[in-house]
Amino acid sequence: MAEYAYRLEPDDNGTFLITVPTLPEVTSFADTAEEAPLRARQAIEEALAARMAEADAPIPSDPSLEGDGVARLPVLTGLKVSLFNALKASGSNRAALSRTLGWNRTSVDRLFDLNHHSKTEQIEAALAALGQGVTVSVHPLGESRSFASERPREASPLVGSRKAPVKRVKAAQPPEKRPATPPRKPKGYTVNDEPIY
């Protein structure tokens, strides 16, 4: 899960100004401190979408998470940002990724659109094409985890002396190309193309 720390500053009209040190372009407001995480998350997602549309540099993570609060982004957003960073690190581009996967360019572009609900299998396939894999971990909400460079921790012990099983899953493969079906003959014709009267 991607997380970013934000700062809250009381404004002169009774609201709170929200800023994100890692993403200086993020500025928002909240009527209450309780509303701040939602407003911060929305502003961060907008900034990430803009960076993914325009930026040539990878998107930074926030390993320190020091601030007045932490905005937790959806898992799909974290996966898309990780895919964007992997593409930039590889020195490749979306057109090359499209050719490698054998997908049309629109399908690949949607993988980088934070407003499109992509399938995780497609993101996994794109990451695999870039030589990257996905690891999923579950942790208590009090602990912060970022999408940047963390390695998965060992599984925590269950009741007794057993450890939680760790299952490695292969990355999803791109969908198979199916041959085109021949066109059907219009009704009213026989097998030897003679009209039926």
C-alpha positions as CSV (number, residue, x, y, z in Angstrom):
1,M,0.0,0.0,0.0
2,A,1.3,3.5,-0.8
3,E,1.3,6.0,2.0
4,Y,2.3,9.6,2.2
5,A,2.6,11.8,5.3
6,Y,0.8,15.1,5.3
7,R,1.0,18.3,7.4
8,L,-2.0,20.2,8.8
9,E,-1.8,23.9,9.5
10,P,-4.8,25.8,11.0
11,D,-6.1,28.4,8.5
12,D,-7.5,31.8,9.5
13,N,-11.1,30.8,8.5
14,G,-11.3,27.7,10.8
15,T,-10.2,25.2,8.3
16,F,-7.0,23.2,8.0
17,L,-4.4,23.6,5.2
18,I,-3.1,20.2,4.0
19,T,0.4,19.9,2.5
20,V,2.5,16.9,1.6
21,P,6.3,17.4,1.9
22,T,7.2,14.6,-0.5
23,L,4.8,16.0,-3.2
24,P,5.2,19.8,-3.0
25,E,2.4,20.4,-5.5
26,V,-0.2,18.9,-3.2
27,T,-2.2,21.5,-1.3
28,S,-5.7,21.0,-0.1
29,F,-8.0,21.9,2.8
30,A,-10.2,20.2,5.3
31,D,-13.0,21.5,7.5
32,T,-11.9,19.2,10.4
33,A,-8.9,17.2,11.4
34,E,-11.0,14.0,11.0
35,E,-11.7,14.9,7.3
36,A,-8.0,15.5,6.6
37,P,-7.0,11.9,5.6
38,L,-9.7,11.7,3.0
39,R,-8.9,15.1,1.5
40,A,-5.2,14.4,1.6
41,R,-5.7,11.1,-0.2
42,Q,-7.8,12.7,-2.9
43,A,-5.2,15.5,-3.5
44,I,-2.3,13.0,-3.5
45,E,-4.1,10.8,-6.1
46,E,-4.7,13.8,-8.3
47,A,-1.0,14.8,-8.1
48,L,0.2,11.3,-8.8
49,A,-2.1,11.1,-11.9
50,A,-0.7,14.4,-13.1
51,R,2.9,13.2,-12.6
52,M,2.2,9.9,-14.4
53,A,0.7,11.8,-17.3
54,E,3.6,14.3,-17.7
55,A,6.6,13.3,-15.7
56,D,9.7,11.7,-17.0
57,A,11.1,11.0,-13.5
58,P,9.9,8.2,-11.2
59,I,7.4,9.2,-8.5
60,P,9.0,9.5,-5.0
61,S,7.8,7.4,-2.1
62,D,7.7,8.7,1.5
63,P,9.8,6.3,3.6
64,S,9.9,8.6,6.7
65,L,6.2,9.2,7.0
66,E,6.8,12.1,9.4
67,G,3.9,14.5,9.6
68,D,0.6,15.2,11.3
69,G,-1.1,12.3,9.6
70,V,-0.7,9.6,7.0
71,A,-2.8,9.2,3.9
72,R,-3.1,5.6,2.8
73,L,-3.8,5.2,-0.9
74,P,-5.7,2.3,-2.5
75,V,-3.7,-0.8,-3.3
76,L,-4.5,-0.4,-7.1
77,T,-3.1,3.1,-7.0
78,G,0.1,1.7,-5.4
79,L,0.4,-1.0,-8.0
80,K,0.0,1.6,-10.9
81,V,2.6,3.9,-9.4
82,S,5.0,0.9,-9.0
83,L,4.4,0.0,-12.6
84,F,5.1,3.6,-13.7
85,N,8.3,3.6,-11.6
86,A,9.4,0.2,-13.1
87,L,8.8,1.5,-16.6
88,K,10.9,4.6,-16.0
89,A,13.6,2.6,-14.3
90,S,13.8,0.2,-17.3
91,G,14.3,3.1,-19.7
92,S,11.5,1.9,-21.8
93,N,8.2,3.5,-22.8
94,R,4.5,2.6,-23.1
95,A,4.7,1.9,-26.8
96,A,7.5,-0.7,-26.3
97,L,5.6,-2.2,-23.4
98,S,2.6,-2.5,-25.7
99,R,4.6,-4.4,-28.3
100,T,6.2,-6.6,-25.7
101,L,2.9,-7.6,-24.2
102,G,1.2,-7.9,-27.6
103,W,-1.6,-5.6,-26.4
104,N,-3.0,-2.5,-28.0
105,R,-1.7,0.8,-26.8
106,T,-5.1,1.9,-25.2
107,S,-5.0,-1.2,-23.0
108,V,-1.5,-0.3,-21.8
109,D,-2.3,3.3,-21.3
110,R,-5.2,2.3,-19.0
111,L,-2.7,0.6,-16.7
112,F,-1.3,4.0,-15.9
113,D,-4.7,5.8,-15.5
114,L,-5.6,6.1,-11.8
115,N,-9.2,6.6,-12.7
116,H,-9.5,3.3,-14.6
117,H,-10.1,0.1,-12.6
118,S,-7.5,-2.1,-14.2
119,K,-7.3,-5.8,-13.4
120,T,-4.5,-6.7,-11.1
121,E,-3.6,-9.6,-13.5
122,Q,-2.9,-7.1,-16.2
123,I,-0.7,-5.0,-14.0
124,E,1.2,-8.2,-12.9
125,A,1.7,-9.1,-16.5
126,A,3.1,-5.7,-17.4
127,L,5.4,-5.8,-14.3
128,A,6.6,-9.2,-15.3
129,A,7.4,-7.9,-18.8
130,L,9.6,-5.3,-17.1
131,G,11.3,-8.0,-15.0
132,Q,9.4,-7.2,-11.8
133,G,7.0,-9.1,-9.6
134,V,4.4,-8.3,-7.0
135,T,4.5,-9.4,-3.3
136,V,1.4,-9.0,-1.1
137,S,1.7,-8.6,2.6
138,V,-0.9,-7.8,5.3
139,H,0.2,-5.9,8.4
140,P,-1.4,-4.1,11.3
141,L,-2.7,-0.6,10.4
142,G,-0.4,1.0,13.0
143,E,2.7,0.0,10.9
144,S,3.5,2.0,7.8
145,R,4.4,0.4,4.6
146,S,5.3,2.1,1.3
147,F,5.4,0.9,-2.3
148,A,9.0,2.1,-2.9
149,S,11.7,-0.3,-1.8
150,E,10.5,-2.5,1.0
151,R,11.1,-6.2,1.1
152,P,8.4,-8.5,2.4
153,R,8.8,-9.5,6.0
154,E,8.8,-13.1,7.2
155,A,5.4,-14.4,7.9
156,S,4.3,-13.8,11.5
157,P,3.7,-16.8,13.8
158,L,0.2,-18.2,14.2
159,V,-1.2,-19.7,17.3
160,G,1.2,-22.3,18.6
161,S,4.5,-22.9,16.9
162,R,3.2,-23.0,13.3
163,K,4.1,-20.2,10.9
164,A,1.8,-18.7,8.4
165,P,2.3,-20.3,5.0
166,V,4.0,-18.2,2.3
167,K,2.8,-19.0,-1.2
168,R,4.7,-17.7,-4.2
169,V,2.5,-16.9,-7.2
170,K,3.7,-16.6,-10.8
171,A,2.9,-13.3,-12.5
172,A,-0.1,-13.4,-14.8
173,Q,0.6,-14.0,-18.4
174,P,-0.8,-11.7,-21.1
175,P,-4.0,-13.0,-22.7
176,E,-3.7,-15.4,-25.6
177,K,-4.4,-14.1,-29.1
178,R,-7.3,-16.0,-30.6
179,P,-7.6,-16.5,-34.4
180,A,-10.3,-14.6,-36.1
181,T,-13.5,-16.5,-36.8
182,P,-14.5,-16.7,-40.5
183,P,-17.5,-14.5,-41.4
184,R,-20.9,-16.2,-41.4
185,K,-22.9,-16.4,-44.6
186,P,-26.1,-14.4,-44.6
187,K,-29.3,-16.3,-44.1
188,G,-31.1,-17.3,-47.3
189,Y,-28.0,-19.0,-48.9
190,T,-27.1,-22.6,-49.1
191,V,-23.7,-24.2,-48.6
192,N,-22.8,-23.9,-52.3
193,D,-23.8,-20.2,-52.4
194,E,-27.0,-20.7,-54.4
195,P,-29.9,-18.4,-53.3
196,I,-32.9,-20.0,-51.7
197,Y,-36.2,-18.8,-53.2
